[in-house]
Amino acid sequence: MNDLSRSLIAGVVLVGLAGSAYLWWQQRQEGQAAALAPLVAPNTRAVEAVAPEPAPVPLHHAIEEITPPLAEPLPPLTDSGSEVSDALVALLGREQVLSFVDASGFAQRVVATVDSLARGHAASRLWPVHPAPGRFQVVERDGATYIADDNRERYKAFVRFASAIDTEAAVALYLRIYPLLQKAYEDLGYPGKYFNNRLIEVIDQLLATPDLLKPVRLSLVEVKGPGETPSPWLRYEYADPALEALPAGQKILLRMGPGNAGELKAKLRQFRQRVASSGVTG
């Protein structure tokens, strides 16, 4: 082998070694860059996993926190209808109870009505109070049907009755009757749930009823069959779909008119201040 051949072979070997060394160095650098990429690459758009925010803990308005204990606590009421009726008479007066209240199965009526006021329909046959007397009043104007202003008069007597109730005395009676209300609420299908929590939810919903100062337009629902509808207001719907979609309690307040609704809201606020607590569920 001459000197030229040796030189060529040596050159090839050197090139091969240099190439292998370069490839090794390049792979090592790429490996280090990959390891450091999350730390040094400013343009990296990796999506970071974000833990979901925990759901808010629902408020538990513990009945024990409603009012400070009395010096001489009153005995709780039993399921006896006469005991509940006597307690209502002591709070409201006999004439008022006879005029406005249905004391039969009072705890069950209260619970069923409170729960249904937040839903689409609240059957009047289950109310703890008598429905407003008289016929639902409407007025025709420019080819459209509206709730008549005179309709508000049907509710005046009840609003005066409710507004005149002594709030502190009503809360005291609520505390005495609460074991009956809680049992009735669980029997309604809510085992392990607290009626006082539901009451606060419904009061808050009623207080959120919109104040409509303009006449409320209605649409007539066709009722097929003989005879007259026992509850005329059931033949009407609110023409505004947003109003018709409101829960039953809010629609009842709208039917009463803004003045009557405002007085009842004021009484509800008073009651809520005394039956709501700041405790939370664990």
Beta strands, then each sheet from edge to edge (+ up, - down):
strand 1: 138-141
strand 2: 144-147
strand 3: 217-220
strand 4: 236-238
sheet 1: 1+ 2- 3+ 4-
end
